[in-house]
């Protein structure tokens, strides 16, 4: 199920991510990383919607990484702030697990395919 919200900065409805079963997945660009929070955010009204719909886990996907955490960590450690794009709930990467994505080129094309996921182990 697509989760959307109105973005006051862009003045239009935007896609926040997908809720499938009890997992919410949000694809982000590198520019979405919030340095002040050292993490990523979700529009607060979208966060409340997925919470009400029974979400138990959130995955933030970049081109090469997946950061994931149970929703309880977003509730307990998330910070709500408005940096001109409406209220968002941010969670620092220190509360998320990292799963790296490995790609291989598809021979004869300019495309790549995902071949493996592996989790970084804490030191």
N, C-alpha and C positions, 0 to 999 in steps of 0.2 A: 504494500500500500504506500503510495506516494504521500509524503508529508510536506505541505507547503505552508508558507506564511507571508505576510505582507512585510516588505523591507522598506522602511520609511526613507532611507537614504536613496534607494533606487526608485522609489515611488511605484513599486509594482510587486506582484506576488512572485515569490521565488521558491524553488525546490530546496527543501532542507535535507531530504534524504528519503530512504525507504525503510519502512517497518515491515519485516517479514517474520512471521511467527512472533517471537518475543525479542528479536534483535533489530536494532535500528542501525543502519549503515549510512554514513555521510561521506561523500567523496569531496575532497578539498584540494585546493591549489596551495603551493608553498606560501603564497601571499596571505593566506588565511591564518597562518600561525600568528598568535598574539604574543609578542615579546614580553609585554608587561605581565601577562599571566603565565608565560612559559608553557602555553598549551593551545588548545583549540576550543571553539565555542559552538553552541547551538542556540538558535533563537529561543528565548525563554518560553514564549507561547507554544512553540513546537515541542519543546522539552516537556511542558505540562501535558500536552496532548499525548505524547508517547508514554508518559508515566501513567496516565489514565487508561490507556489501551493495553497496559500490562507488559510494557517493555522491561526486560531484565538485563540487557547488555547493549552497550553502544560501541560501535566500531567506527573509527575515523580512518579513512583510506587516503593515502597520497599515492603518487606514482610508484613508489618503491617500498612503502611501509604501510602497515596496518597497526593502529594503536587501539587497544580495546580495554574496557573496564566494565565491571558490573554497574548497573544504574545506581546502586546504593552509594558508590564512591562519588558519583556526580551529585547526588543529593547531599551527602555529608561534607564533601570537600570542594564542591563546585562553588564558584563565585559569580554572582550576577552583577553585570555592569553594562552600561550603555556608552559605546564609543561612536555614536552618531548613526548607527545602523539598527537602533532599537535595542531593547534589553536582550542580552544574551547570557547564557550560563556557560562559564569557562571551567575547564579542568586542566590542571597542570599535567604535563607528560610524566612527572614523577609518580603519579597515581595510576598510570596506564601501563599495560604490558605491550611490548613491541614485537611485532611479527614482520620479518623482512620478506620481501617478495623477490624471487629470482626469475629473470627472464632469459629466454634464448631466442636468437633470430630464427625466423622461418625461412628456410633455404629457398632462394629464388624470388623472395619478396622483400619489401621494405618493412615488414611487420615482425612483431615479436609475440611469443606466447609465454604464459606463466608456466613454469616447470616445477617450482618448489616453493614451499613456505617453510621458514624456520624461525624459531623464537630466539631472540637474544637472551642469554642467561646472565643473571646478575652476577657481578664479581664477588 
